[in-house]
Amino acid sequence: MTDSNYIKIFTGDFIIVQRIISELKSININAIVKDTTESARLAGFGGGILPGFQEVFVNKDELDKAVHIVENISSELKS
């Protein structure tokens, strides 16, 4: 995703990514989820290095709000 208006804000497993996506949608941020393992599997190339891990991207204009959501969720999971 070079020369894009989107920035990666998180890489993690499916369950945490789904929670982040849900929280972002609740504040009207539409994120993009990239799952290279699933894309490779569907194309017939087999799995990736980290099966089940996904990346979350948001628009640069929404970066501050999105990072705040990710930080809150990460701190909840650590406690």
C-alpha positions in Angstrom: 0.0 0.0 0.0 2.6 2.5 -1.0 1.6 6.1 -1.9 -1.7 5.5 -0.2 -3.8 7.6 2.1 -4.1 4.6 4.4 -1.8 3.8 7.3 -1.4 0.5 9.2 -2.4 0.9 12.8 -2.5 -2.7 14.0 -1.4 -6.2 13.3 -2.8 -9.0 15.3 -5.1 -12.0 15.4 -8.6 -12.2 13.9 -10.5 -11.8 17.2 -8.7 -8.6 18.3 -9.0 -7.2 14.8 -12.7 -7.8 14.8 -13.0 -5.9 18.1 -11.0 -3.0 16.7 -13.1 -2.9 13.5 -16.3 -2.9 15.6 -15.1 0.0 17.8 -13.9 2.0 14.8 -17.3 1.5 13.0 -19.0 2.8 16.2 -17.3 6.2 15.6 -17.8 6.1 11.8 -14.3 5.1 10.8 -14.2 2.6 8.0 -11.0 0.6 8.2 -9.5 -1.8 5.7 -8.4 -5.3 6.9 -5.6 -7.0 5.0 -5.2 -10.8 5.5 -2.2 -11.9 3.4 -2.5 -15.5 4.6 -6.1 -15.8 3.5 -5.4 -14.1 0.2 -2.5 -16.5 -0.5 -4.7 -19.5 0.4 -7.5 -18.3 -1.9 -5.0 -17.8 -4.7 -3.6 -21.3 -4.2 -0.2 -20.4 -2.8 -0.6 -21.9 0.7 -0.4 -20.1 4.0 1.7 -17.2 5.1 4.2 -16.7 7.8 1.7 -15.8 10.6 -1.5 -17.6 9.9 -4.6 -15.9 11.4 -2.9 -12.5 11.6 -4.4 -9.5 10.0 -3.5 -5.9 9.4 -5.8 -2.9 10.0 -5.4 0.2 7.9 -7.2 3.6 8.3 -7.3 6.8 6.4 -4.6 9.3 7.4 -7.3 11.8 8.3 -8.7 9.4 10.9 -5.4 8.3 12.3 -5.5 10.0 15.7 -9.0 8.7 16.6 -8.2 5.2 15.4 -4.9 4.9 17.3 -6.7 6.0 20.4 -9.1 3.1 20.0 -6.3 0.6 19.4 -4.4 1.8 22.5 -7.5 1.5 24.7 -8.2 -2.1 23.5 -4.5 -3.0 23.9 -4.4 -1.7 27.4 -7.6 -3.6 28.3 -6.1 -6.8 27.1 -2.9 -6.3 29.1 -4.7 -5.9 32.4 
